[in-house]
Amino acid sequence: MDNMKILKRAWYILWNYRALWIFGLILAMTVGSSSFRPSSTSSFQNNRINNNPNSYKLPWDAQTFQDPQKFLETMQEVGQHLVSQVVFQHDTGVLIGFAAIFFVLVVLAAIGMTILRYVAESALIQMVDGYETRSEKLTVRQGFRLGWSRTAWRLFLIDLLIGFVPALVFILLLGSSAWGAYSLVVRMAENSGGVLLLAVLAGFIFLFILLFSMFFLLIGLLRNFIFRACALEQVGVWDAVKHGISLVRGKWQPVGLFWLVMIGLGIAWWIVSTILLIVFIPFFLVSVILGLFLGSLPGLILGLLSSAFISGYWPIVIGVVFGLPLFILVAASPLFVIETFAHVFRSTSWTLVFRELRSLEINTAVVEVPAP
């Protein structure tokens, strides 16, 4: 497999198939940023409680952190007090209503961006394959039609299977291990072997994290081939996983070498993108100003609307919370544009690698078939 030839071809496709840019932009906007999180107001509440002469004193003492049961009981008591403080506020119902609206909007935005992400990934893979197979260039509209299919749903299920489920298992195991280690160390704190036991447990947890990090690193590599097996061969989720793993296992040397090349290119791209961010500072200033203007529109509307029901600083908080997501989206638009080309080039390169390995696999199978 000629790595340089693949990279040159991916570069050529990047600049000559501009319809792919739209889907790369979608990936730049959705990968790793599928939802917005509202800011916390706990610091204000704490300051108000501390300034009150009748403020609540936290029931923490030297024994709290030495006994897990005592710690849980203390946290439960603090939580019940905070809830009682919020429930009896005059504007609680209105705030809960706006919080519910914001939560619904966040969920809808997360769902929409997730759908767009997998439609874009499906379209990018199939459009590049069609260009290499039939020399056809689809329009953006045709690309969306191609991406909006059962394949996008299967790609989502693949990520759940190989990404979300192992990550959930990892978090549960790590949390239970950390809690068990904490409980054990607390019980043996007075013994001379407590420090040694703590060191052993810390080493075990470090090894546990290291193994899972290597696992997810491997999954990140296999994902490129599993996705393309699903999208280009139109197979189900489990068949795509088996075929992708089988393809990498049979050609692990060229795959590993190309993976190292892509890591090197990623480091080089990080340097180049940093330089581009400096060069694009004027564009960022314009996008920040535009983001402030556009983000202030929903912020003003919601802030004025909420001021009819509540008073004080809460309308300002509600306006900022509702306007912040749009501000971030517009202000970061130059960064999204820069990352567009990286996503298209990366996806195209792995699609070409998959096609190359698949053709080698087919040629090998043909050669191994005995003559009649």
BASE-349253 format. One line per field, with one value per residue (C-alpha): residue in three letters; x, y, z; residue number from 0. Coordinates in nm, 2 decimals, m for minus. Layout:
N
domar	(ALA	...)
xx	(X	...)
yy	(Y	...)
zz	(Z	...)
lummi	(NUM	...)
//
This chain:
372
domar	(MET	ASP	ASN	MET	LYS	ILE	LEU	LYS	ARG	ALA	TRP	TYR	ILE	LEU	TRP	ASN	TYR	ARG	ALA	LEU	TRP	ILE	PHE	GLY	LEU	ILE	LEU	ALA	MET	THR	VAL	GLY	SER	SER	SER	PHE	ARG	PRO	SER	SER	THR	SER	SER	PHE	GLN	ASN	ASN	ARG	ILE	ASN	ASN	ASN	PRO	ASN	SER	TYR	LYS	LEU	PRO	TRP	ASP	ALA	GLN	THR	PHE	GLN	ASP	PRO	GLN	LYS	PHE	LEU	GLU	THR	MET	GLN	GLU	VAL	GLY	GLN	HIS	LEU	VAL	SER	GLN	VAL	VAL	PHE	GLN	HIS	ASP	THR	GLY	VAL	LEU	ILE	GLY	PHE	ALA	ALA	ILE	PHE	PHE	VAL	LEU	VAL	VAL	LEU	ALA	ALA	ILE	GLY	MET	THR	ILE	LEU	ARG	TYR	VAL	ALA	GLU	SER	ALA	LEU	ILE	GLN	MET	VAL	ASP	GLY	TYR	GLU	THR	ARG	SER	GLU	LYS	LEU	THR	VAL	ARG	GLN	GLY	PHE	ARG	LEU	GLY	TRP	SER	ARG	THR	ALA	TRP	ARG	LEU	PHE	LEU	ILE	ASP	LEU	LEU	ILE	GLY	PHE	VAL	PRO	ALA	LEU	VAL	PHE	ILE	LEU	LEU	LEU	GLY	SER	SER	ALA	TRP	GLY	ALA	TYR	SER	LEU	VAL	VAL	ARG	MET	ALA	GLU	ASN	SER	GLY	GLY	VAL	LEU	LEU	LEU	ALA	VAL	LEU	ALA	GLY	PHE	ILE	PHE	LEU	PHE	ILE	LEU	LEU	PHE	SER	MET	PHE	PHE	LEU	LEU	ILE	GLY	LEU	LEU	ARG	ASN	PHE	ILE	PHE	ARG	ALA	CYS	ALA	LEU	GLU	GLN	VAL	GLY	VAL	TRP	ASP	ALA	VAL	LYS	HIS	GLY	ILE	SER	LEU	VAL	ARG	GLY	LYS	TRP	GLN	PRO	VAL	GLY	LEU	PHE	TRP	LEU	VAL	MET	ILE	GLY	LEU	GLY	ILE	ALA	TRP	TRP	ILE	VAL	SER	THR	ILE	LEU	LEU	ILE	VAL	PHE	ILE	PRO	PHE	PHE	LEU	VAL	SER	VAL	ILE	LEU	GLY	LEU	PHE	LEU	GLY	SER	LEU	PRO	GLY	LEU	ILE	LEU	GLY	LEU	LEU	SER	SER	ALA	PHE	ILE	SER	GLY	TYR	TRP	PRO	ILE	VAL	ILE	GLY	VAL	VAL	PHE	GLY	LEU	PRO	LEU	PHE	ILE	LEU	VAL	ALA	ALA	SER	PRO	LEU	PHE	VAL	ILE	GLU	THR	PHE	ALA	HIS	VAL	PHE	ARG	SER	THR	SER	TRP	THR	LEU	VAL	PHE	ARG	GLU	LEU	ARG	SER	LEU	GLU	ILE	ASN	THR	ALA	VAL	VAL	GLU	VAL	PRO	ALA	PRO)
xx	(0.00	0.15	0.08	0.21	m0.01	m0.32	m0.24	m0.19	m0.51	m0.70	m0.55	m0.66	m1.02	m1.03	m0.97	m1.16	m1.48	m1.60	m1.94	m1.76	m1.67	m2.03	m2.03	m1.68	m1.82	m2.10	m1.85	m1.64	m1.95	m2.09	m1.80	m1.74	m1.98	m2.33	m2.49	m2.46	m2.44	m2.58	m2.35	m2.39	m2.51	m2.39	m2.13	m2.39	m2.60	m2.31	m2.21	m2.57	m2.58	m2.25	m2.35	m2.67	m2.62	m2.86	m2.67	m2.65	m2.33	m2.20	m2.20	m1.84	m1.59	m1.27	m1.47	m1.66	m1.40	m1.28	m1.60	m1.78	m2.11	m2.07	m1.97	m2.28	m2.51	m2.35	m2.39	m2.75	m2.81	m2.65	m2.85	m3.18	m3.10	m3.01	m3.33	m3.54	m3.37	m3.46	m3.82	m3.94	m3.81	m4.07	m3.96	m3.89	m4.17	m4.08	m3.71	m3.80	m4.02	m3.74	m3.49	m3.73	m3.75	m3.38	m3.33	m3.58	m3.40	m3.06	m3.20	m3.35	m3.02	m2.82	m3.05	m3.04	m2.66	m2.62	m2.83	m2.64	m2.31	m2.39	m2.56	m2.24	m2.01	m2.22	m2.24	m1.86	m1.77	m2.01	m1.95	m1.57	m1.62	m1.86	m1.61	m1.34	m1.56	m1.77	m1.60	m1.92	m1.95	m2.27	m2.42	m2.47	m2.84	m2.76	m2.51	m2.77	m3.00	m2.72	m2.63	m2.99	m3.03	m3.03	m2.65	m2.64	m2.85	m2.62	m2.31	m2.48	m2.54	m2.18	m2.06	m2.29	m2.16	m1.79	m1.77	m2.05	m2.09	m1.72	m1.69	m1.99	m1.83	m1.50	m1.66	m1.86	m1.55	m1.33	m1.59	m1.65	m1.27	m1.20	m1.48	m1.37	m1.01	m1.12	m1.33	m1.05	m0.79	m1.01	m1.06	m0.69	m0.57	m0.45	m0.24	0.11	0.02	m0.23	0.03	0.16	m0.20	m0.28	0.03	m0.07	m0.43	m0.31	m0.08	m0.37	m0.60	m0.32	m0.28	m0.65	m0.67	m0.37	m0.53	m0.85	m0.67	m0.50	m0.83	m1.00	m0.70	m0.74	m1.11	m1.05	m0.84	m1.08	m1.37	m1.25	m1.27	m1.59	m1.77	m1.66	m1.75	m2.10	m2.13	m1.97	m2.07	m2.42	m2.40	m2.55	m2.38	m2.24	m2.12	m1.95	m1.77	m1.65	m1.54	m1.36	m1.17	m1.09	m0.96	m0.73	m0.61	m0.52	m0.33	m0.22	0.13	0.02	m0.27	m0.04	0.21	m0.06	m0.20	0.14	0.15	m0.19	m0.07	0.23	0.00	m0.23	0.06	0.17	m0.19	m0.21	0.10	m0.04	m0.39	m0.23	m0.06	m0.38	m0.57	m0.32	m0.35	m0.73	m0.75	m0.93	m1.19	m1.23	m1.29	m1.56	m1.72	m1.72	m1.89	m2.14	m2.19	m2.26	m2.52	m2.69	m2.67	m2.81	m3.13	m3.27	m3.11	m3.30	m3.62	m3.61	m3.47	m3.75	m4.01	m3.88	m3.88	m4.26	m4.26	m3.96	m3.74	m3.39	m3.09	m3.27	m3.38	m3.02	m2.91	m3.18	m3.09	m2.72	m2.80	m3.03	m2.80	m2.47	m2.51	m2.57	m2.28	m2.04	m2.16	m2.10	m1.79	m1.62	m1.72	m1.36	m1.23	m1.51	m1.40	m1.04	m1.14	m1.36	m1.06	m0.90	m1.22	m1.26	m0.90	m0.90	m1.22	m1.12	m0.78	m0.93	m1.19	m0.91	m0.72	m1.02	m1.07	m0.71	m0.72	m1.04	m0.91	m0.60	m0.82	m1.03	m0.72	m0.57	m0.89	m0.89	m0.53	m0.59	m0.89	m0.76	m0.79	m1.06)
yy	(0.00	0.33	0.58	0.88	0.80	0.78	1.11	1.28	1.15	1.26	1.60	1.62	1.51	1.77	2.06	1.92	1.79	2.10	1.96	1.76	2.08	2.12	1.78	1.85	2.17	1.98	1.74	2.03	2.18	1.85	1.62	1.66	1.96	1.82	2.01	2.33	2.35	2.64	2.82	2.76	3.02	2.83	3.10	3.37	3.15	3.07	3.43	3.52	3.25	3.35	3.71	3.62	3.63	3.34	3.14	2.77	2.62	2.32	2.01	1.92	1.82	1.62	1.29	1.36	1.24	0.95	0.75	0.69	0.65	0.97	1.15	1.03	1.13	1.48	1.53	1.42	1.67	1.95	1.86	1.87	2.21	2.35	2.21	2.37	2.71	2.69	2.56	2.85	3.12	3.34	3.30	2.93	2.83	3.07	2.97	2.60	2.68	2.86	2.59	2.33	2.52	2.55	2.18	2.09	2.31	2.16	1.81	1.90	2.06	1.76	1.53	1.74	1.78	1.41	1.33	1.57	1.42	1.07	1.18	1.38	1.09	0.85	1.10	1.17	0.81	0.72	1.03	0.97	0.60	0.70	0.95	0.69	0.41	0.60	0.94	1.10	1.43	1.47	1.80	1.89	1.80	1.46	1.41	1.47	1.23	0.97	1.03	1.03	0.66	0.35	0.36	0.68	0.50	0.20	0.42	0.57	0.22	0.12	0.41	0.30	m0.05	0.01	0.35	0.43	0.09	0.03	0.39	0.33	0.01	0.18	0.47	0.22	0.01	0.30	0.46	0.14	0.08	0.43	0.41	0.07	0.19	0.50	0.29	0.04	0.31	0.49	0.17	0.09	0.45	0.38	0.07	0.10	m0.09	0.18	0.38	0.07	m0.04	0.30	0.29	m0.05	0.06	0.38	0.17	m0.06	0.23	0.38	0.05	0.02	0.36	0.29	m0.03	0.13	0.42	0.18	0.00	0.33	0.42	0.09	0.14	0.48	0.31	0.02	0.26	0.40	0.05	m0.05	0.26	0.21	m0.16	m0.06	0.23	0.08	m0.28	m0.20	m0.46	m0.46	m0.34	m0.67	m0.77	m0.44	m0.48	m0.83	m0.73	m0.41	m0.60	m0.88	m0.64	m0.47	m0.80	m0.93	m0.62	m0.48	m0.37	m0.13	m0.01	0.06	0.24	0.46	0.52	0.65	0.87	1.02	1.08	1.27	1.47	1.54	1.69	1.90	2.01	2.12	2.35	2.48	2.54	2.73	2.96	3.00	3.10	3.38	3.49	3.48	3.70	3.98	3.72	3.61	3.96	4.01	3.67	3.77	4.10	3.92	3.65	3.92	4.08	3.76	3.60	3.91	3.88	3.56	3.68	4.01	3.85	3.59	3.84	4.09	3.81	3.67	4.03	4.02	3.73	3.77	4.06	4.12	3.97	3.66	3.81	3.90	3.54	3.39	3.62	3.53	3.15	3.15	3.38	3.21	2.90	3.11	3.34	3.05	2.90	3.22	3.33	3.00	2.99	3.07	2.77	2.55	2.66	2.57	2.23	2.16	2.08	1.85	1.65	1.61	1.51	1.26	1.09	1.08	0.93	0.65	0.58	0.54	0.31	0.10	0.07	m0.02	m0.29	m0.43	m0.46	m0.64	m0.87	m0.95	m1.00	m1.23	m1.43	m1.47	m1.59	m1.84	m2.00	m2.32	m2.37	m2.62)
zz	(0.00	m0.11	0.17	m0.02	m0.32	m0.09	0.08	m0.25	m0.38	m0.06	m0.11	m0.47	m0.38	m0.09	m0.33	m0.63	m0.47	m0.29	m0.20	0.06	0.25	0.37	0.53	0.68	0.83	0.99	1.14	1.27	1.44	1.58	1.67	2.05	2.08	2.05	2.34	2.54	2.91	3.11	3.36	3.73	3.98	4.29	4.37	4.41	4.63	4.85	4.89	4.98	5.24	5.39	5.41	5.60	5.98	6.01	5.74	5.75	5.88	5.69	5.92	5.83	6.09	6.11	6.11	5.79	5.54	5.75	5.73	5.40	5.57	5.76	5.44	5.26	5.55	5.56	5.18	5.21	5.49	5.29	4.98	5.17	5.31	4.97	4.82	5.11	5.04	4.67	4.71	4.92	4.69	4.54	4.18	4.19	3.97	3.69	3.71	3.69	3.38	3.20	3.31	3.16	2.83	2.81	2.89	2.61	2.37	2.46	2.41	2.08	1.97	2.08	1.89	1.58	1.58	1.64	1.34	1.13	1.24	1.13	0.81	0.73	0.81	0.60	0.31	0.32	0.30	0.03	m0.18	m0.19	m0.27	m0.56	m0.69	m0.69	m0.84	m1.09	m1.11	m1.01	m0.82	m0.63	m0.52	m0.16	m0.19	m0.34	m0.07	0.20	0.03	0.02	0.39	0.51	0.51	0.73	0.72	0.93	1.20	1.18	1.23	1.54	1.68	1.61	1.82	2.10	2.08	2.06	2.23	2.47	2.63	2.70	2.83	3.06	3.19	3.24	3.44	3.66	3.73	3.80	4.03	4.22	4.25	4.37	4.62	4.74	4.77	4.97	5.21	5.26	5.32	5.57	5.77	5.77	5.82	6.17	6.06	5.94	5.62	5.52	5.32	5.14	5.06	4.92	4.70	4.57	4.50	4.33	4.10	4.02	3.93	3.71	3.53	3.49	3.33	3.11	2.98	2.90	2.73	2.51	2.44	2.33	2.12	1.94	1.91	1.75	1.48	1.42	1.40	1.07	0.91	1.08	0.97	0.61	0.61	0.72	0.47	0.16	0.19	0.33	0.61	0.96	1.28	1.40	1.05	1.00	1.33	1.24	0.89	1.01	1.27	1.03	0.77	1.02	1.17	0.83	0.72	1.06	0.94	0.66	0.87	1.17	0.95	0.79	1.14	1.25	0.94	1.03	1.38	1.25	1.01	1.30	1.50	1.19	1.15	1.51	1.45	1.12	1.27	1.56	1.31	1.12	1.43	1.48	1.12	1.14	1.45	1.26	1.14	1.50	1.61	1.35	1.44	1.81	1.74	1.51	1.78	2.04	1.81	1.71	2.06	2.22	2.02	2.19	2.51	2.50	2.41	2.68	2.93	2.87	2.87	3.20	3.36	3.34	3.58	3.80	3.92	4.03	3.85	3.72	3.38	3.31	3.40	3.18	2.89	2.91	2.94	2.63	2.42	2.51	2.28	1.97	2.06	2.09	1.76	1.57	1.75	1.68	1.31	1.19	1.39	1.23	0.89	0.96	1.09	0.79	0.57	0.84	0.87	0.49	0.44	0.73	0.63	0.26	0.35	0.56	0.29	0.03	0.27	0.32	m0.06	m0.11	0.16	0.04	m0.32	m0.18	0.01	m0.30	m0.51	m0.25	m0.23	m0.61	m0.62	m0.35	m0.53	m0.69	m1.06	m1.16)
lummi	(0	1	2	3	4	5	6	7	8	9	10	11	12	13	14	15	16	17	18	19	20	21	22	23	24	25	26	27	28	29	30	31	32	33	34	35	36	37	38	39	40	41	42	43	44	45	46	47	48	49	50	51	52	53	54	55	56	57	58	59	60	61	62	63	64	65	66	67	68	69	70	71	72	73	74	75	76	77	78	79	80	81	82	83	84	85	86	87	88	89	90	91	92	93	94	95	96	97	98	99	100	101	102	103	104	105	106	107	108	109	110	111	112	113	114	115	116	117	118	119	120	121	122	123	124	125	126	127	128	129	130	131	132	133	134	135	136	137	138	139	140	141	142	143	144	145	146	147	148	149	150	151	152	153	154	155	156	157	158	159	160	161	162	163	164	165	166	167	168	169	170	171	172	173	174	175	176	177	178	179	180	181	182	183	184	185	186	187	188	189	190	191	192	193	194	195	196	197	198	199	200	201	202	203	204	205	206	207	208	209	210	211	212	213	214	215	216	217	218	219	220	221	222	223	224	225	226	227	228	229	230	231	232	233	234	235	236	237	238	239	240	241	242	243	244	245	246	247	248	249	250	251	252	253	254	255	256	257	258	259	260	261	262	263	264	265	266	267	268	269	270	271	272	273	274	275	276	277	278	279	280	281	282	283	284	285	286	287	288	289	290	291	292	293	294	295	296	297	298	299	300	301	302	303	304	305	306	307	308	309	310	311	312	313	314	315	316	317	318	319	320	321	322	323	324	325	326	327	328	329	330	331	332	333	334	335	336	337	338	339	340	341	342	343	344	345	346	347	348	349	350	351	352	353	354	355	356	357	358	359	360	361	362	363	364	365	366	367	368	369	370	371)
//
